[in-house]
Amino acid sequence: MHFGPSAEIFGMDGIIVLIVVVLVLFGSTQIPKLARSLGSAQKEFKKGIEEGSSEDGKGTKSLAEAAPPAAVSPPAPAPPVAQAPPPVEGAPGPNS
């Protein structure tokens, strides 16, 4: 058995088979919805990339500089521990 280069896996026959499989899995009514959602996701991604790069060019502060330092509060004091009174001589103990 002879295997060709990996580029030949998706030849014309492979693309046709892929299209048929996608049609069977998703149905012809779902494919336009899928394409629209992928297109809008791509637009949002590009928009986010452009906004991020434009903010970098404006000399904005980094997150560490922009955020105020967190207020550090001292730990709360521990509640007092209840201790048993010392045993009284002549009184019956717990072991008697």
Secondary structure, DSSP 8 states (H G I E B T S, - for coil): -----GGGTTSHHHHHHHHHHHHHHH-TTHHHHHHHHHHHHHHHHHHHHHHHHHHHHTT---HHHHS---------------------TTS--TT-
